[in-house]
Amino acid sequence: MTQIIVENNPSQQRLEALNVSKWPTWEKEVSVFPWTFPEQEIAYILEGECVITPTGGTPVTFGKGDLVTFPAGMTASWEVKKPLHKHYQLDGSKLCQIYRRIKLALKL
């Protein structure tokens, strides 16, 4: 997968199958910042509105009620237009996630 996938208002059955309510949450105020996705991330947006622009790509808008999948390795610019609150799930084990972040930080 090389693009952002936005599922508008997925069914309750889909959310339950993914166990979204058990995922950790994250919040961010209105802001603009760069980001790199070391692994695939799936996010369910509880509140807010964002525009994310992949490096060299087309802006993608998403907000409350959307299920969004971000591909591993993507770099992008976030624009949080309304305060964001989301559930999120990262691909891989905690150990693999830590390894990817250290590797990214050291630019290996």
C-alpha positions as CSV (number, residue, x, y, z in Angstrom):
1,M,0.0,0.0,0.0
2,T,1.4,3.4,-1.0
3,Q,-1.5,5.7,-0.4
4,I,-3.7,6.9,2.5
5,I,-7.0,5.1,2.6
6,V,-10.0,6.8,4.2
7,E,-13.1,4.8,5.1
8,N,-15.9,7.3,5.8
9,N,-18.2,6.2,8.7
10,P,-17.3,2.5,8.8
11,S,-19.9,0.1,10.2
12,Q,-20.0,-0.7,13.9
13,Q,-19.3,-4.3,12.9
14,R,-16.1,-3.3,11.1
15,L,-15.0,-1.3,14.2
16,E,-15.8,-4.2,16.5
17,A,-13.9,-6.6,14.3
18,L,-10.8,-4.4,14.5
19,N,-11.3,-4.0,18.3
20,V,-10.9,-0.2,17.9
21,S,-12.3,0.6,21.3
22,K,-9.3,-1.2,22.9
23,W,-6.7,0.8,20.9
24,P,-4.7,3.6,22.6
25,T,-5.8,7.2,22.0
26,W,-3.8,10.3,21.0
27,E,-4.8,14.0,21.0
28,K,-3.3,17.0,19.2
29,E,-4.1,20.7,19.2
30,V,-4.6,22.8,16.1
31,S,-1.2,22.7,14.5
32,V,1.0,22.0,11.5
33,F,3.9,19.5,11.7
34,P,5.9,17.0,9.7
35,W,5.7,13.3,10.3
36,T,7.1,10.0,9.2
37,F,5.2,6.7,9.6
38,P,7.8,4.1,10.5
39,E,5.1,1.4,10.3
40,Q,1.5,1.2,9.0
41,E,-1.0,3.0,11.2
42,I,-4.7,2.6,11.3
43,A,-6.6,5.4,13.1
44,Y,-10.2,5.9,14.0
45,I,-11.0,9.6,14.3
46,L,-13.1,10.4,17.4
47,E,-13.0,14.2,17.1
48,G,-11.3,16.7,14.8
49,E,-10.5,17.5,11.2
50,C,-7.1,17.1,9.5
51,V,-5.4,17.5,6.2
52,I,-2.4,15.4,5.6
53,T,-0.2,15.9,2.6
54,P,2.2,13.1,1.7
55,T,5.6,14.4,0.5
56,G,5.2,14.9,-3.3
57,G,1.5,13.8,-3.1
58,T,-2.0,15.1,-3.0
59,P,-3.6,16.4,0.3
60,V,-6.1,14.0,2.0
61,T,-8.8,15.4,4.3
62,F,-10.4,13.3,7.1
63,G,-12.3,13.9,10.3
64,K,-14.7,12.6,12.9
65,G,-16.0,9.1,12.2
66,D,-13.3,8.2,9.6
67,L,-11.1,5.1,9.7
68,V,-7.8,6.1,8.1
69,T,-4.9,3.8,7.1
70,F,-1.5,5.4,6.6
71,P,1.2,3.3,4.8
72,A,4.6,2.4,6.4
73,G,7.4,4.6,5.3
74,M,5.3,7.6,4.3
75,T,6.5,11.1,5.1
76,A,3.9,13.9,5.3
77,S,2.8,17.2,6.6
78,W,-0.1,17.2,9.1
79,E,-2.4,20.2,9.3
80,V,-4.8,19.7,12.3
81,K,-7.6,22.1,11.6
82,K,-9.8,21.1,14.5
83,P,-8.4,19.5,17.7
84,L,-7.7,15.8,17.0
85,H,-8.6,12.9,19.2
86,K,-8.1,9.4,17.7
87,H,-7.8,5.7,18.5
88,Y,-4.7,4.3,16.7
89,Q,-3.1,0.9,16.0
90,L,0.5,0.5,14.8
91,D,1.6,-2.5,12.8
92,G,4.0,-4.9,14.5
93,S,5.2,-5.7,18.0
94,K,6.3,-3.0,20.5
95,L,9.9,-4.2,20.0
96,C,9.7,-3.8,16.3
97,Q,8.1,-0.3,16.7
98,I,11.0,0.8,19.0
99,Y,13.6,-0.6,16.5
100,R,12.0,1.3,13.6
101,R,11.9,4.5,15.5
102,I,15.6,4.2,16.6
103,K,16.6,3.4,13.1
104,L,14.6,6.4,11.8
105,A,16.1,8.7,14.4
106,L,19.7,7.6,13.6
107,K,18.9,7.6,9.8
108,L,20.2,4.1,9.3
